[in-house]
Amino acid sequence: MLAIKEVLSEVTPLDLIHFSMISLKTRLIARHFSKQPPISKYVLILDIYEAPSVQIFHGGNLYAYEIHSYKTENIGRLQEENEIIKYSKYSEDPVSEFKKYVEYAMEVFNWPVGQLYFNFDDLKDQNYSIIDWLKFRVRSTKRSELFGDRVSDDYVSHFLENVEVSGYLHLGSTMSDNFQLTVPKTVKRLNIEKSTFVTFDQLSSFNCESIHLSQTSISNKELNQFFKNWMTSKSNQNLQDLFIGIKDLESLETIFELPHEVIDPGTVRTLYRGNHPIPVSGGIDIKRDDGAVATCYTQVGIGSLYLAMLVYLNF
């Protein structure tokens, strides 16, 4: 048994799953050793696109089982692409094949789904059924990223109502101007690309630790009220990191109308965005009524200007 364990620990996750499918005996053997590291540490990543795939994170490597509705020269071959070792398979019904593979990996090996990427444009006729399947089979994931060029209000709402996101939510999908986003309490970090739909009231309701909005339609007056509410602990009390696209420097000047301290531009401090150190030169400090301090500063991106706010405790 020790020799079997050593062999199974060395094979790729794709080979391990294939081995387990040979017979009932090999399935029982694989299930037995899946309870021990390193096999027990594997995590699934679901890519729900036109060609759905299941990625398995193993150590520093990614392995992918990709399913196509058309035949190519790579079907049935193991290949390396963008540092991902990939096996491609043909199926007349890729979504059903994808579901079966995920269910098998979760049932036999008890591997959790750590990340999920979903493009609502690619499989639009099956989006609702896929989300319903995720609700009963996957239930939760630490990281979810949703995409789509078409207006995706109903899909996003249905997804967030049925799949628990326990950490990071990225919205790259197109939303209507009047979309009302309700962010689940389990979401700690929120990133919205096409975020012009986000109103002042919605922003104030996002009780996340990190909020990144690439675009904004929030006025400077509303931004001033947002900071005022934060300083008086009326909203966004869990906020540690705000990164929001602004039109011009007047957005930063709204802070000057509040109690603040201007830090010398020659002073460089190391602040943190999550666990990542951020060197900040100067900036403007504002203080909350419980003693927490936030440093606000601007940051230039490619063709964009951002207002950043990093919170730290100063008790």
C-alpha positions as CSV (number, residue, x, y, z in Angstrom):
1,M,0.0,0.0,0.0
2,L,2.9,2.3,0.7
3,A,4.2,1.8,-2.8
4,I,0.8,2.6,-4.2
5,K,0.6,5.8,-2.1
6,E,4.0,6.9,-3.4
7,V,3.0,6.3,-7.0
8,L,-0.3,8.1,-6.7
9,S,1.3,11.0,-5.0
10,E,3.6,11.5,-8.0
11,V,1.1,11.3,-10.9
12,T,-0.8,14.3,-12.2
13,P,-4.3,14.9,-10.9
14,L,-5.6,14.2,-14.4
15,D,-3.9,10.8,-14.4
16,L,-5.2,10.2,-10.9
17,I,-8.8,10.7,-11.9
18,H,-8.3,8.6,-15.0
19,F,-6.8,5.8,-12.8
20,S,-9.8,5.9,-10.5
21,M,-12.2,5.4,-13.4
22,I,-10.6,2.1,-14.5
23,S,-12.6,-0.1,-12.1
24,L,-14.4,0.0,-8.8
25,K,-11.2,-1.3,-7.2
26,T,-9.1,1.5,-8.5
27,R,-11.8,4.0,-7.5
28,L,-11.7,2.7,-3.9
29,I,-7.9,2.9,-3.8
30,A,-7.9,6.4,-5.1
31,R,-10.6,7.5,-2.7
32,H,-8.6,6.0,0.2
33,F,-5.4,7.8,-0.6
34,S,-7.3,11.1,-1.4
35,K,-7.7,11.6,2.3
36,Q,-4.0,12.1,2.8
37,P,-1.6,14.9,1.6
38,P,-0.7,15.9,-1.0
39,I,-3.8,14.6,-2.8
40,S,-6.1,15.9,-0.1
41,K,-4.8,19.4,-0.7
42,Y,-5.9,19.7,-4.3
43,V,-8.4,22.4,-5.2
44,L,-10.8,22.7,-8.2
45,I,-11.1,25.8,-10.4
46,L,-14.1,25.9,-12.7
47,D,-13.9,27.8,-16.0
48,I,-17.5,28.1,-17.4
49,Y,-16.9,29.3,-20.9
50,E,-17.8,28.1,-24.4
51,A,-15.3,25.3,-23.9
52,P,-15.8,24.6,-20.2
53,S,-12.9,23.3,-18.2
54,V,-12.0,22.0,-14.8
55,Q,-8.6,23.1,-13.5
56,I,-6.9,21.3,-10.6
57,F,-4.4,23.3,-8.6
58,H,-1.6,20.9,-7.6
59,G,1.4,22.5,-5.8
60,G,2.7,25.2,-8.1
61,N,1.1,23.6,-11.2
62,L,-2.2,23.9,-12.9
63,Y,-3.8,21.0,-14.7
64,A,-6.9,21.4,-16.9
65,Y,-9.5,19.1,-18.3
66,E,-11.1,21.0,-21.2
67,I,-14.2,19.9,-23.1
68,H,-14.9,21.0,-26.7
69,S,-18.0,20.7,-28.9
70,Y,-15.8,20.4,-32.0
71,K,-12.9,18.2,-32.9
72,T,-9.3,19.6,-33.2
73,E,-5.9,18.0,-33.6
74,N,-5.3,18.4,-29.8
75,I,-8.3,16.3,-28.8
76,G,-7.2,13.4,-26.7
77,R,-3.7,14.9,-26.2
78,L,-1.9,16.2,-23.2
79,Q,-0.3,19.6,-23.9
80,E,1.2,22.6,-22.1
81,E,-0.2,26.0,-22.8
82,N,0.5,29.2,-20.8
83,E,2.0,27.1,-18.0
84,I,-1.1,25.0,-17.8
85,I,-0.9,21.2,-18.5
86,K,-4.1,20.6,-20.4
87,Y,-6.0,17.6,-21.6
88,S,-8.7,18.3,-24.3
89,K,-11.7,16.1,-24.9
90,Y,-14.5,16.2,-27.5
91,S,-18.1,15.9,-26.4
92,E,-21.5,16.5,-28.1
93,D,-22.7,18.0,-24.8
94,P,-19.7,19.8,-23.2
95,V,-21.7,21.2,-20.3
96,S,-23.1,17.8,-19.2
97,E,-19.6,16.3,-19.5
98,F,-18.2,19.2,-17.5
99,K,-20.8,18.7,-14.7
100,K,-20.1,14.9,-14.5
101,Y,-16.4,15.5,-14.2
102,V,-16.8,18.1,-11.4
103,E,-19.2,15.9,-9.5
104,Y,-16.9,12.9,-9.8
105,A,-13.8,14.8,-8.6
106,M,-15.8,16.2,-5.6
107,E,-17.4,12.9,-4.7
108,V,-14.4,10.6,-5.1
109,F,-11.6,12.9,-3.9
110,N,-13.6,15.5,-1.9
111,W,-11.8,18.3,-3.6
112,P,-13.4,21.7,-3.0
113,V,-14.1,24.3,-5.6
114,G,-11.9,27.2,-4.7
115,Q,-12.4,29.5,-7.7
116,L,-15.1,29.9,-10.3
117,Y,-15.0,31.9,-13.6
118,F,-18.3,32.3,-15.5
119,N,-18.9,34.1,-18.8
120,F,-22.6,34.6,-19.3
121,D,-22.2,35.3,-23.0
122,D,-20.8,31.9,-24.0
123,L,-23.5,29.6,-22.7
124,K,-26.4,32.0,-22.3
125,D,-29.1,29.4,-23.1
126,Q,-27.8,27.3,-20.2
127,N,-26.8,29.9,-17.6
128,Y,-29.8,29.4,-15.3
129,S,-29.5,25.6,-15.3
130,I,-25.7,25.9,-14.7
131,I,-26.3,28.2,-11.7
132,D,-29.0,25.9,-10.3
133,W,-26.5,23.0,-10.7
134,L,-23.8,25.1,-8.9
135,K,-26.3,25.7,-6.0
136,F,-26.8,22.0,-5.3
137,R,-23.4,20.6,-6.3
138,V,-20.8,23.3,-5.5
139,R,-22.7,25.5,-3.0
140,S,-19.8,27.8,-2.2
141,T,-16.5,29.1,-3.5
142,K,-13.9,31.5,-2.1
143,R,-13.5,33.4,-5.4
144,S,-16.0,34.0,-8.1
145,E,-15.5,36.1,-11.3
146,L,-18.4,36.9,-13.5
147,F,-18.1,38.2,-17.1
148,G,-20.3,39.2,-20.0
149,D,-20.6,41.9,-22.6
150,R,-24.4,41.6,-22.7
151,V,-26.5,43.1,-19.9
152,S,-26.3,40.4,-17.2
153,D,-28.6,41.7,-14.4
154,D,-30.7,38.6,-14.1
155,Y,-27.8,36.2,-14.3
156,V,-25.8,38.0,-11.7
157,S,-28.7,38.3,-9.3
158,H,-29.5,34.6,-9.7
159,F,-25.9,33.6,-9.2
160,L,-25.5,35.6,-6.0
161,E,-28.8,34.4,-4.6
162,N,-27.8,30.7,-5.1
163,V,-24.0,30.4,-4.9
164,E,-22.2,31.5,-1.7
165,V,-19.1,33.6,-2.4
166,S,-17.0,33.5,0.8
167,G,-14.2,35.8,-0.1
168,Y,-13.6,37.6,-3.4
169,L,-16.2,38.7,-5.9
170,H,-15.2,40.2,-9.3
171,L,-17.9,41.6,-11.5
172,G,-16.7,42.1,-15.1
173,S,-20.1,41.7,-16.6
174,T,-22.2,44.5,-18.1
175,M,-25.0,45.7,-15.9
176,S,-27.9,48.0,-16.7
177,D,-27.8,51.6,-15.3
178,N,-30.6,50.9,-12.8
179,F,-29.2,47.5,-11.6
180,Q,-29.5,47.2,-7.8
181,L,-26.5,45.0,-6.6
182,T,-27.0,43.3,-3.3
183,V,-23.6,42.1,-2.1
184,P,-23.8,39.0,0.2
185,K,-22.3,39.5,3.7
186,T,-19.8,36.7,3.0
187,V,-18.1,38.8,0.4
188,K,-15.0,40.4,1.8
189,R,-13.4,41.8,-1.3
190,L,-15.4,43.4,-4.1
191,N,-14.1,44.4,-7.5
192,I,-16.4,45.9,-10.2
193,E,-15.1,46.7,-13.6
194,K,-18.1,48.3,-15.3
195,S,-19.3,50.1,-12.2
196,T,-21.0,53.2,-13.5
197,F,-24.3,51.7,-12.2
198,V,-23.1,51.9,-8.6
199,T,-24.9,54.7,-6.8
200,F,-24.0,56.4,-3.6
201,D,-26.6,54.3,-1.7
202,Q,-25.3,51.1,-3.1
203,L,-21.7,52.0,-2.3
204,S,-22.7,52.9,1.3
205,S,-24.4,49.4,1.6
206,F,-21.3,47.5,0.6
207,N,-19.9,46.3,3.9
208,C,-16.8,44.7,2.5
209,E,-13.2,45.0,3.6
210,S,-12.1,45.9,0.1
211,I,-14.0,47.8,-2.6
212,H,-12.6,48.5,-6.0
213,L,-14.6,50.4,-8.6
214,S,-13.0,51.0,-12.0
215,Q,-15.6,53.6,-13.0
216,T,-18.0,55.8,-11.0
217,S,-21.0,58.0,-11.6
218,I,-20.9,59.2,-8.0
219,S,-20.7,63.0,-7.7
220,N,-18.1,64.8,-5.6
221,K,-20.8,65.9,-3.2
222,E,-21.8,62.3,-2.7
223,L,-18.2,61.3,-2.3
224,N,-17.8,63.9,0.4
225,Q,-20.9,62.5,2.2
226,F,-19.4,59.0,1.8
227,F,-16.2,60.0,3.7
228,K,-18.3,61.9,6.3
229,N,-20.4,58.8,6.9
230,W,-17.3,56.7,7.3
231,M,-15.7,59.2,9.7
232,T,-18.9,59.1,11.9
233,S,-19.2,55.2,11.7
234,K,-22.5,55.5,9.8
235,S,-21.5,53.2,7.0
236,N,-18.8,50.9,5.6
237,Q,-17.3,50.2,9.0
238,N,-15.5,47.1,7.7
239,L,-13.8,49.0,4.9
240,Q,-10.0,48.8,4.8
241,D,-9.3,49.4,1.2
242,L,-11.1,51.7,-1.3
243,F,-9.9,52.1,-4.9
244,I,-12.3,54.1,-7.1
245,G,-12.0,55.6,-10.5
246,I,-12.5,59.4,-10.5
247,K,-12.9,62.0,-13.3
248,D,-10.5,64.6,-11.9
249,L,-8.6,65.9,-8.8
250,E,-11.7,67.7,-7.6
251,S,-12.8,64.4,-6.1
252,L,-9.8,64.4,-3.8
253,E,-10.5,68.0,-2.9
254,T,-13.8,67.0,-1.3
255,I,-11.8,65.7,1.6
256,F,-10.4,69.1,2.3
257,E,-13.9,70.1,3.4
258,L,-13.7,67.6,6.2
259,P,-11.3,67.4,9.3
260,H,-8.1,66.1,7.8
261,E,-4.3,66.2,8.0
262,V,-2.1,66.8,5.0
263,I,1.0,64.6,5.1
264,D,4.3,66.0,3.7
265,P,4.8,64.7,0.1
266,G,8.4,63.9,1.1
267,T,7.1,61.4,3.8
268,V,6.9,57.9,2.5
269,R,4.9,55.4,4.6
270,T,4.3,51.7,4.0
271,L,0.6,51.0,4.2
272,Y,-1.1,47.7,3.3
273,R,-3.7,46.6,0.8
274,G,-4.6,43.2,2.3
275,N,-1.2,41.6,2.9
276,H,0.5,43.6,0.2
277,P,2.7,46.6,1.3
278,I,2.0,49.8,-0.6
279,P,4.5,52.7,-0.3
280,V,2.5,56.0,-0.1
281,S,4.1,59.4,-0.5
282,G,2.3,62.1,1.4
283,G,-1.5,61.8,1.2
284,I,-4.4,63.1,3.3
285,D,-5.3,61.5,6.6
286,I,-8.9,61.4,7.9
287,K,-9.9,59.9,11.2
288,R,-13.0,57.9,12.3
289,D,-14.7,58.5,15.6
290,D,-13.3,55.2,17.0
291,G,-9.7,56.2,16.3
292,A,-9.2,54.4,13.0
293,V,-7.2,56.4,10.4
294,A,-7.5,56.4,6.6
295,T,-4.9,57.7,4.2
296,C,-6.4,59.0,0.9
297,Y,-4.3,59.7,-2.2
298,T,-4.6,59.6,-5.9
299,Q,-3.0,57.0,-8.3
300,V,-2.6,57.3,-12.0
301,G,-3.4,54.2,-14.2
302,I,-3.4,53.8,-18.0
303,G,-5.7,56.6,-19.1
304,S,-7.4,56.6,-15.7
305,L,-7.2,58.4,-12.4
306,Y,-8.0,56.7,-9.1
307,L,-8.8,57.7,-5.6
308,A,-7.4,55.3,-3.0
309,M,-8.2,55.0,0.7
310,L,-6.3,52.7,3.0
311,V,-7.4,52.3,6.6
312,Y,-5.3,51.3,9.5
313,L,-5.9,51.2,13.2
314,N,-4.3,53.9,15.4
315,F,-5.5,52.9,18.8
